[in-house]
């Protein structure tokens, strides 16, 4: 899982798009998808 800092508006928009996509899939706890969602949400919260 490659995670990069959110530094620009396009980075932020891409992270939001991926968060929305992952939330739409309703991933199960403990899966790579829910772990990615958790990390992206935390990165986005600080942007």
C-alpha distance matrix in Angstrom:
0.0 3.8 6.3 9.8 13.2 15.2 18.4 20.2 21.4 19.5 16.2 17.4 18.6 15.3 13.6 16.6 16.5 13.0 14.2 17.4 15.9 13.9 17.1 19.2 17.6 18.4 15.7 17.1 16.6 14.4 12.2 8.5 9.7 11.9 9.6 7.5 11.1 12.3 10.2 11.0 14.5 15.1 14.1 16.4 19.1 19.7 19.9
3.8 0.0 3.8 6.6 10.2 12.5 15.3 17.1 18.8 16.9 13.5 15.3 16.8 13.6 12.3 15.8 15.9 13.0 14.5 17.8 16.8 15.4 18.6 20.7 19.7 20.7 18.4 20.2 19.7 17.7 15.7 11.9 12.6 14.5 12.1 9.4 12.5 13.6 10.7 10.8 14.5 14.8 12.9 15.2 18.2 18.2 18.0
6.3 3.8 0.0 3.8 6.9 9.2 12.2 14.4 16.0 14.7 11.0 12.4 14.4 11.8 9.8 13.4 14.3 11.7 12.7 16.3 16.0 14.7 17.4 19.9 19.5 20.2 18.3 20.1 19.3 17.8 16.3 12.8 12.8 13.9 11.4 8.5 10.9 11.5 8.2 7.9 11.5 11.5 9.3 11.6 14.6 14.5 14.3
9.8 6.6 3.8 0.0 3.8 6.4 8.9 11.2 13.5 12.5 8.8 10.7 13.2 11.2 9.8 13.5 14.8 13.0 14.1 17.6 17.8 17.1 19.5 22.0 22.1 22.9 21.4 23.5 22.6 21.4 19.9 16.5 16.2 17.1 14.8 11.8 13.5 14.0 10.4 9.4 12.6 12.2 9.0 11.1 14.2 13.3 12.4
13.2 10.2 6.9 3.8 0.0 3.8 5.9 9.1 11.6 11.7 8.1 9.3 12.6 11.6 10.0 13.2 15.3 14.3 14.8 18.1 19.1 18.5 20.4 23.1 23.7 24.2 23.0 25.1 24.0 23.1 22.1 19.0 18.4 18.6 16.4 13.6 14.5 14.4 10.9 9.6 12.0 11.0 7.3 9.3 11.9 10.3 9.3
15.2 12.5 9.2 6.4 3.8 0.0 3.8 6.1 8.1 8.6 5.3 5.7 9.3 9.2 7.9 10.6 13.0 12.8 13.2 16.1 17.6 17.6 19.1 21.7 22.8 23.5 22.9 25.3 24.5 24.2 23.1 20.2 18.9 19.0 17.4 14.4 14.4 14.6 11.7 9.4 11.1 10.7 7.0 7.2 10.2 8.9 6.7
18.4 15.3 12.2 8.9 5.9 3.8 0.0 3.8 7.1 8.4 6.3 7.3 10.7 11.3 10.9 13.2 15.5 15.9 16.6 19.1 20.7 21.1 22.5 24.9 26.3 27.0 26.6 29.1 28.3 28.0 26.8 23.9 22.6 22.8 21.2 18.1 18.2 18.4 15.4 13.1 14.6 14.0 10.3 10.2 12.6 10.5 7.7
20.2 17.1 14.4 11.2 9.1 6.1 3.8 0.0 3.8 5.4 5.1 6.3 8.7 9.9 10.7 12.4 14.3 15.5 16.5 18.5 20.0 21.1 22.5 24.4 26.1 27.3 27.3 30.1 29.8 29.7 28.3 25.4 23.7 24.0 22.9 19.6 19.3 20.0 17.5 14.6 15.9 16.0 12.5 11.3 14.0 12.5 9.0
21.4 18.8 16.0 13.5 11.6 8.1 7.1 3.8 0.0 3.8 5.4 5.0 6.1 8.6 9.8 10.5 12.2 14.2 15.1 16.4 18.3 19.9 20.9 22.5 24.6 25.8 26.3 29.4 29.4 29.8 28.3 25.6 23.4 23.7 23.2 19.9 18.9 20.0 18.1 14.7 15.4 16.3 13.3 11.1 13.6 13.0 9.3
19.5 16.9 14.7 12.5 11.7 8.6 8.4 5.4 3.8 0.0 3.8 5.4 5.0 6.1 8.5 9.8 10.4 12.2 14.1 15.2 16.4 18.3 19.8 21.0 22.9 24.6 24.9 28.2 28.5 28.8 26.8 24.0 21.8 22.6 22.3 18.7 18.0 19.8 17.8 14.4 15.8 17.1 14.1 12.2 15.4 15.3 11.8
16.2 13.5 11.0 8.8 8.1 5.3 6.3 5.1 5.4 3.8 0.0 3.8 5.5 5.2 6.2 8.7 9.9 10.7 12.2 14.3 15.4 16.5 18.3 20.0 21.4 22.8 22.7 25.7 25.8 25.7 23.9 21.0 19.1 19.8 19.0 15.5 15.2 16.7 14.4 11.1 13.0 14.1 10.8 9.6 13.1 12.8 9.9
17.4 15.3 12.4 10.7 9.3 5.7 7.3 6.3 5.0 5.4 3.8 0.0 3.8 5.5 5.1 6.2 8.7 9.9 10.5 12.3 14.2 15.3 16.3 18.3 20.2 21.2 21.5 24.5 24.4 24.8 23.4 20.9 18.6 18.8 18.3 15.1 13.9 15.1 13.4 9.9 10.7 12.0 9.2 6.9 10.1 10.4 7.4
18.6 16.8 14.4 13.2 12.6 9.3 10.7 8.7 6.1 5.0 5.5 3.8 0.0 3.8 5.4 5.1 6.2 8.6 9.8 10.5 12.3 14.2 15.2 16.5 18.7 20.2 21.0 24.3 24.8 25.5 23.7 21.4 18.6 19.1 19.3 16.0 14.5 16.4 15.3 11.6 12.2 14.4 12.2 9.5 12.6 13.6 10.7
15.3 13.6 11.8 11.2 11.6 9.2 11.3 9.9 8.6 6.1 5.2 5.5 3.8 0.0 3.8 5.4 5.1 6.2 8.6 9.9 10.6 12.3 14.2 15.4 16.9 18.7 19.0 22.4 23.0 23.4 21.2 18.6 16.0 17.1 17.2 13.6 12.8 15.2 13.9 10.3 12.0 14.3 12.0 10.3 13.9 14.9 12.5
13.6 12.3 9.8 9.8 10.0 7.9 10.9 10.7 9.8 8.5 6.2 5.1 5.4 3.8 0.0 3.8 5.4 5.1 6.1 8.6 9.8 10.5 12.1 14.1 15.5 16.7 16.7 19.8 20.0 20.4 18.6 16.1 13.7 14.2 14.1 10.6 9.5 11.6 10.3 6.6 8.2 10.6 8.6 7.1 10.7 12.1 10.4
16.6 15.8 13.4 13.5 13.2 10.6 13.2 12.4 10.5 9.8 8.7 6.2 5.1 5.4 3.8 0.0 3.8 5.4 5.0 6.1 8.5 9.8 10.4 12.2 14.4 15.4 16.3 19.5 20.1 21.1 19.5 17.6 14.6 14.6 15.3 12.3 10.1 12.2 12.0 8.3 8.3 11.3 10.3 7.5 10.4 12.7 11.0
16.5 15.9 14.3 14.8 15.3 13.0 15.5 14.3 12.2 10.4 9.9 8.7 6.2 5.1 5.4 3.8 0.0 3.8 5.5 5.2 6.2 8.7 9.9 10.6 12.7 14.6 15.6 19.2 20.4 21.5 19.3 17.4 14.1 14.9 16.1 12.9 11.0 14.0 14.0 10.4 11.1 14.5 13.4 11.1 14.1 16.3 14.5
13.0 13.0 11.7 13.0 14.3 12.8 15.9 15.5 14.2 12.2 10.7 9.9 8.6 6.2 5.1 5.4 3.8 0.0 3.8 5.4 5.0 6.1 8.5 9.8 10.8 12.7 12.9 16.3 17.4 18.1 15.8 13.6 10.5 11.7 12.7 9.4 8.1 11.4 11.4 8.2 9.8 13.0 12.3 11.0 14.1 16.3 15.1
14.2 14.5 12.7 14.1 14.8 13.2 16.6 16.5 15.1 14.1 12.2 10.5 9.8 8.6 6.1 5.0 5.5 3.8 0.0 3.8 5.4 5.2 6.1 8.5 10.0 10.8 11.3 14.6 15.3 16.5 14.8 13.3 10.0 9.9 11.2 8.6 5.9 8.8 9.7 6.8 6.9 10.6 10.8 9.3 11.6 14.5 14.0
17.4 17.8 16.3 17.6 18.1 16.1 19.1 18.5 16.4 15.2 14.3 12.3 10.5 9.9 8.6 6.1 5.2 5.4 3.8 0.0 3.8 5.5 5.1 6.1 8.8 10.0 11.8 15.3 16.7 18.5 16.7 15.7 12.0 12.0 14.2 11.9 9.0 12.0 13.4 10.5 10.1 13.8 14.2 12.0 14.1 17.1 16.3
15.9 16.8 16.0 17.8 19.1 17.6 20.7 20.0 18.3 16.4 15.4 14.2 12.3 10.6 9.8 8.5 6.2 5.0 5.4 3.8 0.0 3.8 5.5 5.2 6.6 9.1 10.4 14.1 16.1 17.6 15.1 14.0 10.3 11.4 13.7 11.4 9.4 12.9 14.2 11.7 12.2 15.9 16.1 14.5 17.0 19.8 19.0
13.9 15.4 14.7 17.1 18.5 17.6 21.1 21.1 19.9 18.3 16.5 15.3 14.2 12.3 10.5 9.8 8.7 6.1 5.2 5.5 3.8 0.0 3.8 5.3 5.2 6.7 7.0 10.7 12.4 13.8 11.5 10.7 6.9 7.6 10.2 8.5 6.4 10.0 11.7 10.1 10.6 14.1 14.9 14.1 16.2 19.1 19.0
17.1 18.6 17.4 19.5 20.4 19.1 22.5 22.5 20.9 19.8 18.3 16.3 15.2 14.2 12.1 10.4 9.9 8.5 6.1 5.1 5.5 3.8 0.0 3.8 5.3 5.1 7.2 10.5 12.1 14.4 12.9 13.0 9.3 8.5 11.6 10.7 7.6 10.3 12.9 11.3 10.5 14.1 15.6 14.3 15.6 19.0 19.1
19.2 20.7 19.9 22.0 23.1 21.7 24.9 24.4 22.5 21.0 20.0 18.3 16.5 15.4 14.1 12.2 10.6 9.8 8.5 6.1 5.2 5.3 3.8 0.0 3.8 5.5 8.4 11.8 14.4 16.7 14.8 15.0 11.2 11.3 14.7 13.6 10.9 13.9 16.3 14.6 14.1 17.8 18.9 17.3 18.9 22.3 22.0
17.6 19.7 19.5 22.1 23.7 22.8 26.3 26.1 24.6 22.9 21.4 20.2 18.7 16.9 15.5 14.4 12.7 10.8 10.0 8.8 6.6 5.2 5.3 3.8 0.0 3.8 5.6 9.1 12.1 14.2 11.8 12.4 8.9 9.6 13.1 12.4 10.6 13.7 16.1 15.0 15.1 18.5 19.8 18.9 20.6 23.8 23.8
18.4 20.7 20.2 22.9 24.2 23.5 27.0 27.3 25.8 24.6 22.8 21.2 20.2 18.7 16.7 15.4 14.6 12.7 10.8 10.0 9.1 6.7 5.1 5.5 3.8 0.0 3.8 6.6 9.4 12.1 10.7 12.1 9.0 8.2 12.0 12.3 10.0 12.3 15.4 14.9 14.3 17.4 19.4 18.7 19.7 23.1 23.7
15.7 18.4 18.3 21.4 23.0 22.9 26.6 27.3 26.3 24.9 22.7 21.5 21.0 19.0 16.7 16.3 15.6 12.9 11.3 11.8 10.4 7.0 7.2 8.4 5.6 3.8 0.0 3.8 6.6 8.7 6.9 8.6 6.0 5.4 9.1 10.0 8.8 10.8 13.7 13.9 14.0 16.7 18.6 18.7 19.9 22.9 23.8
17.1 20.2 20.1 23.5 25.1 25.3 29.1 30.1 29.4 28.2 25.7 24.5 24.3 22.4 19.8 19.5 19.2 16.3 14.6 15.3 14.1 10.7 10.5 11.8 9.1 6.6 3.8 0.0 3.8 6.4 5.9 9.0 7.9 6.5 9.5 11.7 10.9 11.9 15.0 16.1 16.0 18.1 20.4 20.9 21.7 24.6 26.0
16.6 19.7 19.3 22.6 24.0 24.5 28.3 29.8 29.4 28.5 25.8 24.4 24.8 23.0 20.0 20.1 20.4 17.4 15.3 16.7 16.1 12.4 12.1 14.4 12.1 9.4 6.6 3.8 0.0 3.8 5.6 8.7 8.6 6.0 7.9 11.1 10.6 10.3 13.4 15.2 15.0 16.3 19.0 20.0 20.4 23.1 24.9
14.4 17.7 17.8 21.4 23.1 24.2 28.0 29.7 29.8 28.8 25.7 24.8 25.5 23.4 20.4 21.1 21.5 18.1 16.5 18.5 17.6 13.8 14.4 16.7 14.2 12.1 8.7 6.4 3.8 0.0 3.8 6.7 8.3 6.6 6.8 10.3 11.1 10.7 12.8 15.3 15.7 16.6 18.9 20.5 21.2 23.5 25.3
12.2 15.7 16.3 19.9 22.1 23.1 26.8 28.3 28.3 26.8 23.9 23.4 23.7 21.2 18.6 19.5 19.3 15.8 14.8 16.7 15.1 11.5 12.9 14.8 11.8 10.7 6.9 5.9 5.6 3.8 0.0 3.8 5.3 5.4 6.3 8.7 10.0 10.8 12.6 14.4 15.5 16.9 18.7 20.1 21.4 23.6 25.0
8.5 11.9 12.8 16.5 19.0 20.2 23.9 25.4 25.6 24.0 21.0 20.9 21.4 18.6 16.1 17.6 17.4 13.6 13.3 15.7 14.0 10.7 13.0 15.0 12.4 12.1 8.6 9.0 8.7 6.7 3.8 0.0 3.8 5.6 5.0 6.1 8.6 9.9 10.6 12.2 14.1 15.5 16.5 18.1 19.9 21.8 22.8
9.7 12.6 12.8 16.2 18.4 18.9 22.6 23.7 23.4 21.8 19.1 18.6 18.6 16.0 13.7 14.6 14.1 10.5 10.0 12.0 10.3 6.9 9.3 11.2 8.9 9.0 6.0 7.9 8.6 8.3 5.3 3.8 0.0 3.8 5.4 5.1 6.2 8.6 10.0 10.5 12.1 14.3 15.4 16.2 18.2 20.5 21.2
11.9 14.5 13.9 17.1 18.6 19.0 22.8 24.0 23.7 22.6 19.8 18.8 19.1 17.1 14.2 14.6 14.9 11.7 9.9 12.0 11.4 7.6 8.5 11.3 9.6 8.2 5.4 6.5 6.0 6.6 5.4 5.6 3.8 0.0 3.8 5.4 4.9 6.1 8.7 9.8 10.3 12.3 14.2 15.1 16.3 18.9 20.1
9.6 12.1 11.4 14.8 16.4 17.4 21.2 22.9 23.2 22.3 19.0 18.3 19.3 17.2 14.1 15.3 16.1 12.7 11.2 14.2 13.7 10.2 11.6 14.7 13.1 12.0 9.1 9.5 7.9 6.8 6.3 5.0 5.4 3.8 0.0 3.8 5.4 5.1 6.3 8.7 9.9 10.8 12.5 14.3 15.5 17.5 19.0
7.5 9.4 8.5 11.8 13.6 14.4 18.1 19.6 19.9 18.7 15.5 15.1 16.0 13.6 10.6 12.3 12.9 9.4 8.6 11.9 11.4 8.5 10.7 13.6 12.4 12.3 10.0 11.7 11.1 10.3 8.7 6.1 5.1 5.4 3.8 0.0 3.8 5.4 5.2 6.1 8.4 9.9 10.6 12.1 14.1 15.9 16.7
11.1 12.5 10.9 13.5 14.5 14.4 18.2 19.3 18.9 18.0 15.2 13.9 14.5 12.8 9.5 10.1 11.0 8.1 5.9 9.0 9.4 6.4 7.6 10.9 10.6 10.0 8.8 10.9 10.6 11.1 10.0 8.6 6.2 4.9 5.4 3.8 0.0 3.8 5.5 5.2 6.0 8.5 9.9 10.4 12.0 14.6 15.4
12.3 13.6 11.5 14.0 14.4 14.6 18.4 20.0 20.0 19.8 16.7 15.1 16.4 15.2 11.6 12.2 14.0 11.4 8.8 12.0 12.9 10.0 10.3 13.9 13.7 12.3 10.8 11.9 10.3 10.7 10.8 9.9 8.6 6.1 5.1 5.4 3.8 0.0 3.8 5.6 5.2 6.3 8.7 10.0 10.6 13.0 14.7
10.2 10.7 8.2 10.4 10.9 11.7 15.4 17.5 18.1 17.8 14.4 13.4 15.3 13.9 10.3 12.0 14.0 11.4 9.7 13.4 14.2 11.7 12.9 16.3 16.1 15.4 13.7 15.0 13.4 12.8 12.6 10.6 10.0 8.7 6.3 5.2 5.5 3.8 0.0 3.8 5.5 5.2 6.2 8.6 10.0 11.4 12.9
11.0 10.8 7.9 9.4 9.6 9.4 13.1 14.6 14.7 14.4 11.1 9.9 11.6 10.3 6.6 8.3 10.4 8.2 6.8 10.5 11.7 10.1 11.3 14.6 15.0 14.9 13.9 16.1 15.2 15.3 14.4 12.2 10.5 9.8 8.7 6.1 5.2 5.6 3.8 0.0 3.8 5.4 5.0 6.0 8.5 10.2 10.7
14.5 14.5 11.5 12.6 12.0 11.1 14.6 15.9 15.4 15.8 13.0 10.7 12.2 12.0 8.2 8.3 11.1 9.8 6.9 10.1 12.2 10.6 10.5 14.1 15.1 14.3 14.0 16.0 15.0 15.7 15.5 14.1 12.1 10.3 9.9 8.4 6.0 5.2 5.5 3.8 0.0 3.8 5.5 5.1 6.1 8.9 10.1
15.1 14.8 11.5 12.2 11.0 10.7 14.0 16.0 16.3 17.1 14.1 12.0 14.4 14.3 10.6 11.3 14.5 13.0 10.6 13.8 15.9 14.1 14.1 17.8 18.5 17.4 16.7 18.1 16.3 16.6 16.9 15.5 14.3 12.3 10.8 9.9 8.5 6.3 5.2 5.4 3.8 0.0 3.8 5.4 5.1 6.8 9.1
14.1 12.9 9.3 9.0 7.3 7.0 10.3 12.5 13.3 14.1 10.8 9.2 12.2 12.0 8.6 10.3 13.4 12.3 10.8 14.2 16.1 14.9 15.6 18.9 19.8 19.4 18.6 20.4 19.0 18.9 18.7 16.5 15.4 14.2 12.5 10.6 9.9 8.7 6.2 5.0 5.5 3.8 0.0 3.8 5.5 5.6 6.8
16.4 15.2 11.6 11.1 9.3 7.2 10.2 11.3 11.1 12.2 9.6 6.9 9.5 10.3 7.1 7.5 11.1 11.0 9.3 12.0 14.5 14.1 14.3 17.3 18.9 18.7 18.7 20.9 20.0 20.5 20.1 18.1 16.2 15.1 14.3 12.1 10.4 10.0 8.6 6.0 5.1 5.4 3.8 0.0 3.8 5.3 5.1
19.1 18.2 14.6 14.2 11.9 10.2 12.6 14.0 13.6 15.4 13.1 10.1 12.6 13.9 10.7 10.4 14.1 14.1 11.6 14.1 17.0 16.2 15.6 18.9 20.6 19.7 19.9 21.7 20.4 21.2 21.4 19.9 18.2 16.3 15.5 14.1 12.0 10.6 10.0 8.5 6.1 5.1 5.5 3.8 0.0 3.8 5.6
19.7 18.2 14.5 13.3 10.3 8.9 10.5 12.5 13.0 15.3 12.8 10.4 13.6 14.9 12.1 12.7 16.3 16.3 14.5 17.1 19.8 19.1 19.0 22.3 23.8 23.1 22.9 24.6 23.1 23.5 23.6 21.8 20.5 18.9 17.5 15.9 14.6 13.0 11.4 10.2 8.9 6.8 5.6 5.3 3.8 0.0 3.8
19.9 18.0 14.3 12.4 9.3 6.7 7.7 9.0 9.3 11.8 9.9 7.4 10.7 12.5 10.4 11.0 14.5 15.1 14.0 16.3 19.0 19.0 19.1 22.0 23.8 23.7 23.8 26.0 24.9 25.3 25.0 22.8 21.2 20.1 19.0 16.7 15.4 14.7 12.9 10.7 10.1 9.1 6.8 5.1 5.6 3.8 0.0
